[in-house]
């Protein structure tokens, strides 16, 4: 994957709480920023942020 833009990393970090990001918030953030959920997930991974309350039951 390409380098994740700093603005995406900062937005994901800001949206997280205690190193965790709720799945619904990740969806909303992706929509707000106009980026894919894959990019939001990659940013969370890079930052060590865990996705919780997954709407698909994956996490």
C-alpha distance matrix in Angstrom:
0.0 3.8 6.6 8.1 11.5 14.5 16.4 14.1 14.2 18.0 18.6 17.2 19.1 22.2 22.1 22.1 25.4 26.0 22.4 22.2 21.1 23.0 21.1 23.3 22.4 18.7 19.5 21.8 19.5 16.8 19.8 21.3 18.3 17.5 13.9 12.6 13.3 9.9 8.9 12.2 11.7 8.5 10.7 13.6 12.2 11.5 15.0 16.6 17.8 19.0 19.2 22.9 25.3 22.7 24.2 23.3 24.6 21.4 21.4
3.8 0.0 3.8 6.2 8.9 12.1 14.2 12.6 13.1 16.5 17.5 16.8 18.7 21.4 21.9 22.3 25.7 26.5 23.1 23.2 22.0 24.2 22.6 24.4 23.0 19.4 20.4 22.1 19.3 16.8 19.6 20.5 17.1 16.6 13.4 13.1 14.5 11.7 9.5 12.8 13.3 10.0 11.0 14.5 13.8 12.2 15.3 17.7 18.8 20.7 21.0 24.7 27.1 24.9 26.3 25.8 27.2 24.2 24.0
6.6 3.8 0.0 3.8 6.3 8.9 11.6 10.6 10.4 13.6 15.2 14.8 16.1 18.9 19.9 20.3 23.6 24.4 21.0 21.7 20.8 23.3 22.3 24.1 22.3 18.9 20.4 21.7 18.5 16.6 19.7 19.9 16.4 16.7 13.8 14.2 15.3 12.9 9.9 12.3 13.2 9.8 9.5 13.1 12.8 10.3 13.0 15.8 17.2 19.6 20.3 24.1 26.8 25.1 26.8 26.7 27.9 25.0 24.2
8.1 6.2 3.8 0.0 3.8 6.4 8.5 6.9 7.0 10.3 11.6 11.2 12.8 15.4 16.2 16.9 20.3 21.4 18.3 18.7 17.5 20.1 19.2 20.8 18.7 15.4 17.1 18.2 14.8 13.3 16.5 16.5 13.1 13.9 11.0 11.8 12.6 10.9 7.4 9.1 10.6 7.8 6.6 10.4 10.9 8.9 10.8 14.0 14.6 17.1 17.6 21.3 23.9 22.3 24.1 24.4 25.7 23.0 22.1
11.5 8.9 6.3 3.8 0.0 3.8 5.5 5.4 6.6 8.9 10.2 11.1 12.6 14.5 15.8 17.1 20.6 22.1 19.4 19.9 18.5 21.0 20.4 21.5 18.9 16.1 17.7 17.9 14.4 13.2 15.9 15.2 11.6 12.8 10.9 12.8 14.1 13.3 9.5 10.6 13.0 10.9 8.8 12.4 13.8 11.6 12.6 16.1 16.4 19.1 19.5 23.0 25.5 24.2 25.7 26.5 27.9 25.6 24.6
14.5 12.1 8.9 6.4 3.8 0.0 3.8 5.4 5.1 6.1 8.6 9.9 10.5 12.1 14.2 15.5 18.6 20.0 17.6 18.7 17.7 20.7 20.7 21.8 18.8 16.5 18.6 18.4 14.6 14.5 17.2 15.8 12.6 14.8 13.3 15.3 16.1 15.6 11.9 11.9 14.2 12.4 9.3 12.2 14.0 11.5 11.4 15.1 15.4 18.6 19.4 22.8 25.5 24.7 26.5 27.7 28.8 26.7 25.1
16.4 14.2 11.6 8.5 5.5 3.8 0.0 3.8 5.5 5.1 6.1 8.6 9.9 10.4 12.2 14.3 17.6 19.6 17.7 18.3 16.7 19.2 19.3 19.7 16.6 14.7 16.5 15.7 11.9 12.2 14.5 12.5 9.5 12.2 11.4 14.1 15.0 15.5 11.8 11.2 14.2 13.4 10.2 12.7 15.3 13.5 12.9 16.5 15.9 18.8 19.0 22.1 24.4 23.7 25.2 26.7 28.1 26.4 25.0
14.1 12.6 10.6 6.9 5.4 5.4 3.8 0.0 3.8 5.4 5.1 6.2 8.5 9.8 10.5 12.3 16.0 18.0 15.7 15.7 13.8 16.2 15.9 16.6 13.8 11.4 13.2 13.1 9.3 9.1 12.1 11.0 7.9 10.4 8.8 10.9 11.3 11.8 8.3 7.3 10.5 9.9 7.0 9.6 12.3 11.2 10.9 14.2 13.3 15.8 15.7 18.8 21.1 20.2 21.6 23.0 24.4 22.6 21.4
14.2 13.1 10.4 7.0 6.6 5.1 5.5 3.8 0.0 3.8 5.5 5.3 6.1 8.5 10.0 10.8 14.1 15.5 13.0 13.7 12.7 15.8 16.1 17.4 14.5 12.2 14.9 15.0 11.4 11.7 15.0 14.0 11.5 13.9 12.0 13.3 13.0 12.9 9.5 8.2 10.2 9.2 5.5 7.6 10.1 8.4 7.5 11.0 10.6 13.7 14.5 17.8 20.5 20.0 22.0 23.3 24.2 22.2 20.4
18.0 16.5 13.6 10.3 8.9 6.1 5.1 5.4 3.8 0.0 3.8 5.5 5.1 6.0 8.5 10.0 13.0 14.7 13.0 14.1 13.1 16.2 17.1 17.9 14.5 13.1 15.9 15.2 11.5 12.9 15.7 13.8 11.7 14.9 13.9 15.8 15.4 16.0 12.8 10.9 13.2 12.8 9.0 10.1 13.0 11.5 9.6 12.9 12.0 15.3 16.0 18.9 21.4 21.5 23.4 25.2 26.0 24.4 22.4
18.6 17.5 15.2 11.6 10.2 8.6 6.1 5.1 5.5 3.8 0.0 3.8 5.5 5.1 6.1 8.6 12.0 14.6 13.1 13.2 11.3 13.7 14.5 14.7 11.2 10.1 12.6 11.5 7.9 9.8 12.3 10.3 8.8 12.3 11.7 13.7 13.2 14.6 11.8 9.2 12.1 12.7 9.3 10.0 13.5 13.0 11.2 14.0 12.2 14.7 14.6 17.1 19.2 19.2 20.7 22.8 23.9 22.7 21.0
17.2 16.8 14.8 11.2 11.1 9.9 8.6 6.2 5.3 5.5 3.8 0.0 3.8 5.4 5.1 6.2 9.9 12.2 10.1 9.8 8.1 10.9 11.6 12.7 9.5 7.9 11.1 11.0 7.7 9.4 12.5 11.6 10.4 13.3 11.8 12.7 11.3 12.5 10.2 7.0 9.0 10.1 6.9 6.5 10.2 10.3 8.5 10.8 8.6 10.9 10.9 13.6 16.0 16.0 17.9 19.8 20.6 19.3 17.3
19.1 18.7 16.1 12.8 12.6 10.5 9.9 8.5 6.1 5.1 5.5 3.8 0.0 3.8 5.5 5.3 8.2 9.8 8.1 9.1 8.8 12.2 13.9 15.2 11.9 11.0 14.5 14.2 11.1 13.1 16.2 14.9 13.7 16.8 15.5 16.4 14.9 15.6 13.3 10.4 11.6 12.1 8.6 7.6 10.8 10.3 7.4 9.6 7.8 10.9 12.0 14.5 17.3 17.9 20.3 22.2 22.5 21.1 18.6
22.2 21.4 18.9 15.4 14.5 12.1 10.4 9.8 8.5 6.0 5.1 5.4 3.8 0.0 3.8 5.5 7.8 10.4 10.0 10.6 9.8 12.6 14.6 15.0 11.4 11.5 14.6 13.4 10.6 13.4 15.7 13.8 13.3 16.8 16.3 17.7 16.4 17.9 15.5 12.4 14.2 15.2 11.8 11.0 14.4 14.1 11.2 13.2 10.9 13.5 14.0 15.8 18.1 19.0 21.0 23.5 23.9 23.0 20.6
22.1 21.9 19.9 16.2 15.8 14.2 12.2 10.5 10.0 8.5 6.1 5.1 5.5 3.8 0.0 3.8 6.7 10.1 9.7 8.8 6.9 9.1 11.1 11.3 7.6 8.3 11.4 10.3 8.1 11.2 13.4 12.0 12.3 15.5 15.0 16.0 14.2 16.2 14.5 11.0 12.7 14.5 11.7 10.3 14.0 14.6 12.1 13.4 10.3 11.9 11.4 12.9 14.7 15.7 17.4 20.1 20.7 20.2 17.9
22.1 22.3 20.3 16.9 17.1 15.5 14.3 12.3 10.8 10.0 8.6 6.2 5.3 5.5 3.8 0.0 3.8 6.6 6.0 5.3 4.7 7.8 10.5 11.7 8.7 9.1 12.7 12.5 10.7 13.4 16.0 15.2 15.3 18.2 17.1 17.4 15.0 16.5 15.2 11.5 12.1 14.0 11.4 8.9 12.1 13.2 10.2 10.6 7.4 8.8 9.1 10.5 12.9 14.3 16.8 19.2 19.1 18.4 15.6
25.4 25.7 23.6 20.3 20.6 18.6 17.6 16.0 14.1 13.0 12.0 9.9 8.2 7.8 6.7 3.8 0.0 3.8 5.4 5.3 6.5 8.9 12.4 13.6 11.0 12.1 15.6 15.3 14.0 16.9 19.3 18.4 18.8 21.8 20.8 21.0 18.4 19.8 18.8 15.2 15.3 17.1 14.7 11.9 14.6 15.7 12.4 12.0 9.0 9.9 10.6 10.9 13.2 15.4 18.1 20.7 20.0 19.7 16.5
26.0 26.5 24.4 21.4 22.1 20.0 19.6 18.0 15.5 14.7 14.6 12.2 9.8 10.4 10.1 6.6 3.8 0.0 3.8 5.5 8.5 11.2 14.5 16.4 14.2 14.8 18.5 18.7 17.2 19.8 22.5 21.8 21.9 24.7 23.4 23.3 20.5 21.4 20.4 17.1 16.5 17.9 15.7 12.5 14.4 15.4 12.0 10.8 8.5 9.4 11.3 11.6 14.4 16.7 19.8 22.0 20.7 20.1 16.6
22.4 23.1 21.0 18.3 19.4 17.6 17.7 15.7 13.0 13.0 13.1 10.1 8.1 10.0 9.7 6.0 5.4 3.8 0.0 3.8 7.0 10.4 13.1 15.5 13.4 13.1 16.9 17.7 15.9 17.9 21.0 20.6 20.2 22.8 21.0 20.6 17.8 18.2 17.3 14.2 13.2 14.4 12.4 9.1 10.6 11.7 8.5 7.1 4.8 6.3 8.9 10.2 13.6 15.2 18.5 20.2 19.1 17.8 14.4
22.2 23.2 21.7 18.7 19.9 18.7 18.3 15.7 13.7 14.1 13.2 9.8 9.1 10.6 8.8 5.3 5.3 5.5 3.8 0.0 3.8 6.7 9.5 12.0 10.5 10.4 14.0 15.0 13.9 15.8 18.7 18.8 18.9 21.2 19.5 18.7 15.6 16.5 16.2 12.8 11.7 13.8 12.3 8.7 10.7 12.8 10.3 8.7 5.2 4.7 5.8 6.7 9.9 11.5 14.8 16.7 15.7 14.8 11.5
21.1 22.0 20.8 17.5 18.5 17.7 16.7 13.8 12.7 13.1 11.3 8.1 8.8 9.8 6.9 4.7 6.5 8.5 7.0 3.8 0.0 3.8 6.3 8.5 6.8 6.7 10.3 11.2 10.4 12.4 15.1 15.3 15.8 17.9 16.4 15.7 12.6 14.2 14.0 10.3 9.9 12.6 11.3 8.1 10.9 13.2 11.2 10.6 6.8 6.1 4.9 6.1 8.5 9.6 12.3 14.6 14.4 13.8 11.2
23.0 24.2 23.3 20.1 21.0 20.7 19.2 16.2 15.8 16.2 13.7 10.9 12.2 12.6 9.1 7.8 8.9 11.2 10.4 6.7 3.8 0.0 3.8 5.6 5.3 6.4 8.9 10.1 10.6 12.5 14.5 15.3 16.5 18.2 17.0 16.0 12.7 14.8 15.4 11.8 11.3 14.7 14.0 11.1 13.6 16.4 14.8 13.9 10.2 8.5 5.7 4.9 5.6 7.1 9.2 12.1 12.1 12.4 10.3
21.1 22.6 22.3 19.2 20.4 20.7 19.3 15.9 16.1 17.1 14.5 11.6 13.9 14.6 11.1 10.5 12.4 14.5 13.1 9.5 6.3 3.8 0.0 3.8 5.4 5.0 6.3 8.7 9.8 10.6 12.5 14.2 15.3 16.3 14.9 13.3 9.8 12.1 13.4 10.2 9.6 13.4 13.5 11.1 13.4 16.4 15.6 15.0 11.5 9.6 5.9 5.9 5.8 5.0 6.5 9.1 10.0 10.2 9.2
23.3 24.4 24.1 20.8 21.5 21.8 19.7 16.6 17.4 17.9 14.7 12.7 15.2 15.0 11.3 11.7 13.6 16.4 15.5 12.0 8.5 5.6 3.8 0.0 3.8 5.4 5.1 6.3 8.6 9.9 10.7 12.2 14.3 15.2 14.7 13.6 10.7 13.9 14.9 11.8 12.2 15.9 15.7 13.8 16.5 19.2 18.3 18.1 14.6 13.0 9.6 9.1 7.9 7.6 7.2 10.6 12.2 13.1 12.6
22.4 23.0 22.3 18.7 18.9 18.8 16.6 13.8 14.5 14.5 11.2 9.5 11.9 11.4 7.6 8.7 11.0 14.2 13.4 10.5 6.8 5.3 5.4 3.8 0.0 3.8 5.4 5.0 6.0 8.5 9.8 10.2 12.0 13.8 13.4 13.2 10.7 13.8 13.9 10.3 11.5 14.9 13.7 12.0 15.3 17.5 16.1 16.4 12.9 12.3 9.5 9.9 9.9 10.2 10.7 13.8 15.2 15.5 14.3
18.7 19.4 18.9 15.4 16.1 16.5 14.7 11.4 12.2 13.1 10.1 7.9 11.0 11.5 8.3 9.1 12.1 14.8 13.1 10.4 6.7 6.4 5.0 5.4 3.8 0.0 3.8 5.5 5.1 6.1 8.6 9.8 10.5 11.9 10.6 9.9 7.2 10.1 10.1 6.7 7.9 11.3 10.5 9.3 12.4 14.6 13.8 14.4 11.2 10.8 8.1 9.8 10.7 9.8 10.7 12.9 14.5 14.0 13.1
19.5 20.4 20.4 17.1 17.7 18.6 16.5 13.2 14.9 15.9 12.6 11.1 14.5 14.6 11.4 12.7 15.6 18.5 16.9 14.0 10.3 8.9 6.3 5.1 5.4 3.8 0.0 3.8 5.5 5.2 6.3 8.6 10.1 10.4 9.7 8.7 6.5 10.1 10.9 8.4 9.8 13.2 13.1 12.5 15.3 17.5 17.3 17.9 14.8 14.1 11.0 12.1 12.0 10.4 9.9 12.1 14.5 14.5 14.5
21.8 22.1 21.7 18.2 17.9 18.4 15.7 13.1 15.0 15.2 11.5 11.0 14.2 13.4 10.3 12.5 15.3 18.7 17.7 15.0 11.2 10.1 8.7 6.3 5.0 5.5 3.8 0.0 3.8 5.5 5.1 6.0 8.6 9.7 10.3 10.7 9.4 13.1 13.0 10.3 12.6 15.6 14.7 14.2 17.5 19.3 18.5 19.6 16.4 16.2 13.4 14.3 14.0 13.2 12.7 15.4 17.7 17.9 17.6
19.5 19.3 18.5 14.8 14.4 14.6 11.9 9.3 11.4 11.5 7.9 7.7 11.1 10.6 8.1 10.7 14.0 17.2 15.9 13.9 10.4 10.6 9.8 8.6 6.0 5.1 5.5 3.8 0.0 3.8 5.4 5.0 6.0 8.2 8.4 9.5 8.7 11.8 10.7 7.8 10.8 13.3 11.7 11.8 15.3 16.4 15.6 17.2 14.4 15.0 12.9 14.6 15.3 14.6 14.9 17.3 19.2 18.8 18.1
16.8 16.8 16.6 13.3 13.2 14.5 12.2 9.1 11.7 12.9 9.8 9.4 13.1 13.4 11.2 13.4 16.9 19.8 17.9 15.8 12.4 12.5 10.6 9.9 8.5 6.1 5.2 5.5 3.8 0.0 3.8 5.5 5.2 5.7 5.0 5.8 5.8 9.0 8.1 6.3 9.5 11.7 11.0 11.9 14.8 16.0 16.1 17.8 15.4 15.9 13.6 15.8 16.5 14.9 14.9 16.5 19.0 18.2 18.0
19.8 19.6 19.7 16.5 15.9 17.2 14.5 12.1 15.0 15.7 12.3 12.5 16.2 15.7 13.4 16.0 19.3 22.5 21.0 18.7 15.1 14.5 12.5 10.7 9.8 8.6 6.3 5.1 5.4 3.8 0.0 3.8 5.5 5.0 6.5 7.8 8.5 11.9 11.4 10.1 13.1 15.4 14.8 15.6 18.6 19.8 19.8 21.5 18.9 19.2 16.5 18.2 18.2 16.6 15.8 17.7 20.5 20.3 20.5
21.3 20.5 19.9 16.5 15.2 15.8 12.5 11.0 14.0 13.8 10.3 11.6 14.9 13.8 12.0 15.2 18.4 21.8 20.6 18.8 15.3 15.3 14.2 12.2 10.2 9.8 8.6 6.0 5.0 5.5 3.8 0.0 3.8 5.6 8.0 10.4 11.2 14.3 13.0 11.3 14.7 16.7 15.2 16.1 19.5 20.2 19.6 21.7 19.1 20.0 17.8 19.4 19.7 18.8 18.4 20.6 23.1 22.9 22.6
18.3 17.1 16.4 13.1 11.6 12.6 9.5 7.9 11.5 11.7 8.8 10.4 13.7 13.3 12.3 15.3 18.8 21.9 20.2 18.9 15.8 16.5 15.3 14.3 12.0 10.5 10.1 8.6 6.0 5.2 5.5 3.8 0.0 3.8 5.5 8.8 10.3 12.7 10.6 9.6 13.4 14.5 12.9 14.6 17.7 17.9 17.7 20.2 18.2 19.6 17.9 20.2 21.1 19.9 19.9 21.7 24.1 23.3 22.9
17.5 16.6 16.7 13.9 12.8 14.8 12.2 10.4 13.9 14.9 12.3 13.3 16.8 16.8 15.5 18.2 21.8 24.7 22.8 21.2 17.9 18.2 16.3 15.2 13.8 11.9 10.4 9.7 8.2 5.7 5.0 5.6 3.8 0.0 3.8 7.0 9.6 11.9 10.3 10.4 13.9 15.0 14.3 16.3 19.0 19.4 19.8 22.2 20.3 21.2 19.2 21.5 22.1 20.3 19.9 21.3 24.1 23.2 23.4
13.9 13.4 13.8 11.0 10.9 13.3 11.4 8.8 12.0 13.9 11.7 11.8 15.5 16.3 15.0 17.1 20.8 23.4 21.0 19.5 16.4 17.0 14.9 14.7 13.4 10.6 9.7 10.3 8.4 5.0 6.5 8.0 5.5 3.8 0.0 3.8 6.7 8.3 6.7 7.5 10.7 11.5 11.3 13.5 15.8 16.2 17.2 19.4 17.8 18.8 17.0 19.7 20.7 18.6 18.6 19.5 22.1 20.7 20.9
12.6 13.1 14.2 11.8 12.8 15.3 14.1 10.9 13.3 15.8 13.7 12.7 16.4 17.7 16.0 17.4 21.0 23.3 20.6 18.7 15.7 16.0 13.3 13.6 13.2 9.9 8.7 10.7 9.5 5.8 7.8 10.4 8.8 7.0 3.8 0.0 3.8 5.2 5.3 6.6 8.7 9.9 11.0 12.7 14.4 15.6 17.0 18.6 17.0 17.3 15.2 17.9 18.8 16.2 16.1 16.4 19.1 17.6 18.2
13.3 14.5 15.3 12.6 14.1 16.1 15.0 11.3 13.0 15.4 13.2 11.3 14.9 16.4 14.2 15.0 18.4 20.5 17.8 15.6 12.6 12.7 9.8 10.7 10.7 7.2 6.5 9.4 8.7 5.8 8.5 11.2 10.3 9.6 6.7 3.8 0.0 3.8 5.3 4.9 6.0 8.4 9.7 10.4 12.1 14.0 15.2 16.1 14.2 14.0 11.6 14.2 15.1 12.5 12.8 13.2 15.6 14.0 14.5
9.9 11.7 12.9 10.9 13.3 15.6 15.5 11.8 12.9 16.0 14.6 12.5 15.6 17.9 16.2 16.5 19.8 21.4 18.2 16.5 14.2 14.8 12.1 13.9 13.8 10.1 10.1 13.1 11.8 9.0 11.9 14.3 12.7 11.9 8.3 5.2 3.8 0.0 3.8 5.5 5.1 6.1 8.6 9.8 10.4 12.2 14.2 15.1 14.0 14.0 12.3 15.4 16.9 14.0 14.9 14.5 16.4 14.1 14.6
8.9 9.5 9.9 7.4 9.5 11.9 11.8 8.3 9.5 12.8 11.8 10.2 13.3 15.5 14.5 15.2 18.8 20.4 17.3 16.2 14.0 15.4 13.4 14.9 13.9 10.1 10.9 13.0 10.7 8.1 11.4 13.0 10.6 10.3 6.7 5.3 5.3 3.8 0.0 3.8 5.4 5.0 6.1 8.5 9.7 10.4 12.2 14.0 13.3 14.2 13.2 16.6 18.5 16.2 17.4 17.5 19.3 17.0 16.8
12.2 12.8 12.3 9.1 10.6 11.9 11.2 7.3 8.2 10.9 9.2 7.0 10.4 12.4 11.0 11.5 15.2 17.1 14.2 12.8 10.3 11.8 10.2 11.8 10.3 6.7 8.4 10.3 7.8 6.3 10.1 11.3 9.6 10.4 7.5 6.6 4.9 5.5 3.8 0.0 3.8 5.5 5.1 6.2 8.7 9.9 10.6 12.2 10.6 11.5 10.2 13.5 15.5 13.7 15.1 16.0 17.5 15.6 14.9
11.7 13.3 13.2 10.6 13.0 14.2 14.2 10.5 10.2 13.2 12.1 9.0 11.6 14.2 12.7 12.1 15.3 16.5 13.2 11.7 9.9 11.3 9.6 12.2 11.5 7.9 9.8 12.6 10.8 9.5 13.1 14.7 13.4 13.9 10.7 8.7 6.0 5.1 5.4 3.8 0.0 3.8 5.4 5.0 6.1 8.6 9.8 10.3 9.0 9.1 8.0 11.6 13.9 11.9 13.8 14.1 15.1 12.6 11.8
8.5 10.0 9.8 7.8 10.9 12.4 13.4 9.9 9.2 12.8 12.7 10.1 12.1 15.2 14.5 14.0 17.1 17.9 14.4 13.8 12.6 14.7 13.4 15.9 14.9 11.3 13.2 15.6 13.3 11.7 15.4 16.7 14.5 15.0 11.5 9.9 8.4 6.1 5.0 5.5 3.8 0.0 3.8 5.4 5.0 6.1 8.6 9.8 9.8 10.9 11.0 14.7 17.4 15.4 17.5 17.4 18.2 15.4 14.5
10.7 11.0 9.5 6.6 8.8 9.3 10.2 7.0 5.5 9.0 9.3 6.9 8.6 11.8 11.7 11.4 14.7 15.7 12.4 12.3 11.3 14.0 13.5 15.7 13.7 10.5 13.1 14.7 11.7 11.0 14.8 15.2 12.9 14.3 11.3 11.0 9.7 8.6 6.1 5.1 5.4 3.8 0.0 3.8 5.4 5.1 6.2 8.5 8.3 10.6 11.1 14.8 17.7 16.4 18.7 19.3 20.0 17.5 16.1
13.6 14.5 13.1 10.4 12.4 12.2 12.7 9.6 7.6 10.1 10.0 6.5 7.6 11.0 10.3 8.9 11.9 12.5 9.1 8.7 8.1 11.1 11.1 13.8 12.0 9.3 12.5 14.2 11.8 11.9 15.6 16.1 14.6 16.3 13.5 12.7 10.4 9.8 8.5 6.2 5.0 5.4 3.8 0.0 3.8 5.5 5.1 6.0 4.8 6.8 7.7 11.4 14.5 13.8 16.5 17.3 17.5 15.1 13.1
12.2 13.8 12.8 10.9 13.8 14.0 15.3 12.3 10.1 13.0 13.5 10.2 10.8 14.4 14.0 12.1 14.6 14.4 10.6 10.7 10.9 13.6 13.4 16.5 15.3 12.4 15.3 17.5 15.3 14.8 18.6 19.5 17.7 19.0 15.8 14.4 12.1 10.4 9.7 8.7 6.1 5.0 5.4 3.8 0.0 3.8 5.4 5.0 5.9 7.3 9.0 12.7 16.0 14.9 17.8 17.9 17.7 14.8 12.8
11.5 12.2 10.3 8.9 11.6 11.5 13.5 11.2 8.4 11.5 13.0 10.3 10.3 14.1 14.6 13.2 15.7 15.4 11.7 12.8 13.2 16.4 16.4 19.2 17.5 14.6 17.5 19.3 16.4 16.0 19.8 20.2 17.9 19.4 16.2 15.6 14.0 12.2 10.4 9.9 8.6 6.1 5.1 5.5 3.8 0.0 3.8 5.6 7.7 10.3 12.3 16.0 19.4 18.5 21.3 21.5 21.5 18.5 16.6
15.0 15.3 13.0 10.8 12.6 11.4 12.9 10.9 7.5 9.6 11.2 8.5 7.4 11.2 12.1 10.2 12.4 12.0 8.5 10.3 11.2 14.8 15.6 18.3 16.1 13.8 17.3 18.5 15.6 16.1 19.8 19.6 17.7 19.8 17.2 17.0 15.2 14.2 12.2 10.6 9.8 8.6 6.2 5.1 5.4 3.8 0.0 3.8 5.4 9.0 11.4 14.8 18.3 18.1 21.2 22.0 21.7 19.2 16.7
16.6 17.7 15.8 14.0 16.1 15.1 16.5 14.2 11.0 12.9 14.0 10.8 9.6 13.2 13.4 10.6 12.0 10.8 7.1 8.7 10.6 13.9 15.0 18.1 16.4 14.4 17.9 19.6 17.2 17.8 21.5 21.7 20.2 22.2 19.4 18.6 16.1 15.1 14.0 12.2 10.3 9.8 8.5 6.0 5.0 5.6 3.8 0.0 3.8 6.5 9.8 12.8 16.5 16.5 19.9 20.5 19.6 17.1 14.2
17.8 18.8 17.2 14.6 16.4 15.4 15.9 13.3 10.6 12.0 12.2 8.6 7.8 10.9 10.3 7.4 9.0 8.5 4.8 5.2 6.8 10.2 11.5 14.6 12.9 11.2 14.8 16.4 14.4 15.4 18.9 19.1 18.2 20.3 17.8 17.0 14.2 14.0 13.3 10.6 9.0 9.8 8.3 4.8 5.9 7.7 5.4 3.8 0.0 3.8 6.7 9.6 13.2 13.5 16.9 18.0 17.2 15.2 12.2
19.0 20.7 19.6 17.1 19.1 18.6 18.8 15.8 13.7 15.3 14.7 10.9 10.9 13.5 11.9 8.8 9.9 9.4 6.3 4.7 6.1 8.5 9.6 13.0 12.3 10.8 14.1 16.2 15.0 15.9 19.2 20.0 19.6 21.2 18.8 17.3 14.0 14.0 14.2 11.5 9.1 10.9 10.6 6.8 7.3 10.3 9.0 6.5 3.8 0.0 3.8 6.3 10.1 10.4 14.0 14.9 13.7 11.8 8.6
19.2 21.0 20.3 17.6 19.5 19.4 19.0 15.7 14.5 16.0 14.6 10.9 12.0 14.0 11.4 9.1 10.6 11.3 8.9 5.8 4.9 5.7 5.9 9.6 9.5 8.1 11.0 13.4 12.9 13.6 16.5 17.8 17.9 19.2 17.0 15.2 11.6 12.3 13.2 10.2 8.0 11.0 11.1 7.7 9.0 12.3 11.4 9.8 6.7 3.8 0.0 3.8 7.1 6.9 10.3 11.5 10.8 9.4 6.7
22.9 24.7 24.1 21.3 23.0 22.8 22.1 18.8 17.8 18.9 17.1 13.6 14.5 15.8 12.9 10.5 10.9 11.6 10.2 6.7 6.1 4.9 5.9 9.1 9.9 9.8 12.1 14.3 14.6 15.8 18.2 19.4 20.2 21.5 19.7 17.9 14.2 15.4 16.6 13.5 11.6 14.7 14.8 11.4 12.7 16.0 14.8 12.8 9.6 6.3 3.8 0.0 3.8 5.3 8.8 10.5 9.2 9.0 6.1
25.3 27.1 26.8 23.9 25.5 25.5 24.4 21.1 20.5 21.4 19.2 16.0 17.3 18.1 14.7 12.9 13.2 14.4 13.6 9.9 8.5 5.6 5.8 7.9 9.9 10.7 12.0 14.0 15.3 16.5 18.2 19.7 21.1 22.1 20.7 18.8 15.1 16.9 18.5 15.5 13.9 17.4 17.7 14.5 16.0 19.4 18.3 16.5 13.2 10.1 7.1 3.8 0.0 3.8 6.3 8.7 7.5 8.9 7.2
22.7 24.9 25.1 22.3 24.2 24.7 23.7 20.2 20.0 21.5 19.2 16.0 17.9 19.0 15.7 14.3 15.4 16.7 15.2 11.5 9.6 7.1 5.0 7.6 10.2 9.8 10.4 13.2 14.6 14.9 16.6 18.8 19.9 20.3 18.6 16.2 12.5 14.0 16.2 13.7 11.9 15.4 16.4 13.8 14.9 18.5 18.1 16.5 13.5 10.4 6.9 5.3 3.8 0.0 3.8 5.4 5.1 6.1 5.6
24.2 26.3 26.8 24.1 25.7 26.5 25.2 21.6 22.0 23.4 20.7 17.9 20.3 21.0 17.4 16.8 18.1 19.8 18.5 14.8 12.3 9.2 6.5 7.2 10.7 10.7 9.9 12.7 14.9 14.9 15.8 18.4 19.9 19.9 18.6 16.1 12.8 14.9 17.4 15.1 13.8 17.5 18.7 16.5 17.8 21.3 21.2 19.9 16.9 14.0 10.3 8.8 6.3 3.8 0.0 3.8 5.6 7.8 8.9
23.3 25.8 26.7 24.4 26.5 27.7 26.7 23.0 23.3 25.2 22.8 19.8 22.2 23.5 20.1 19.2 20.7 22.0 20.2 16.7 14.6 12.1 9.1 10.6 13.8 12.9 12.1 15.4 17.3 16.5 17.7 20.6 21.7 21.3 19.5 16.4 13.2 14.5 17.5 16.0 14.1 17.4 19.3 17.3 17.9 21.5 22.0 20.5 18.0 14.9 11.5 10.5 8.7 5.4 3.8 0.0 3.8 5.5 8.1
24.6 27.2 27.9 25.7 27.9 28.8 28.1 24.4 24.2 26.0 23.9 20.6 22.5 23.9 20.7 19.1 20.0 20.7 19.1 15.7 14.4 12.1 10.0 12.2 15.2 14.5 14.5 17.7 19.2 19.0 20.5 23.1 24.1 24.1 22.1 19.1 15.6 16.4 19.3 17.5 15.1 18.2 20.0 17.5 17.7 21.5 21.7 19.6 17.2 13.7 10.8 9.2 7.5 5.1 5.6 3.8 0.0 3.8 5.8
21.4 24.2 25.0 23.0 25.6 26.7 26.4 22.6 22.2 24.4 22.7 19.3 21.1 23.0 20.2 18.4 19.7 20.1 17.8 14.8 13.8 12.4 10.2 13.1 15.5 14.0 14.5 17.9 18.8 18.2 20.3 22.9 23.3 23.2 20.7 17.6 14.0 14.1 17.0 15.6 12.6 15.4 17.5 15.1 14.8 18.5 19.2 17.1 15.2 11.8 9.4 9.0 8.9 6.1 7.8 5.5 3.8 0.0 3.8
21.4 24.0 24.2 22.1 24.6 25.1 25.0 21.4 20.4 22.4 21.0 17.3 18.6 20.6 17.9 15.6 16.5 16.6 14.4 11.5 11.2 10.3 9.2 12.6 14.3 13.1 14.5 17.6 18.1 18.0 20.5 22.6 22.9 23.4 20.9 18.2 14.5 14.6 16.8 14.9 11.8 14.5 16.1 13.1 12.8 16.6 16.7 14.2 12.2 8.6 6.7 6.1 7.2 5.6 8.9 8.1 5.8 3.8 0.0
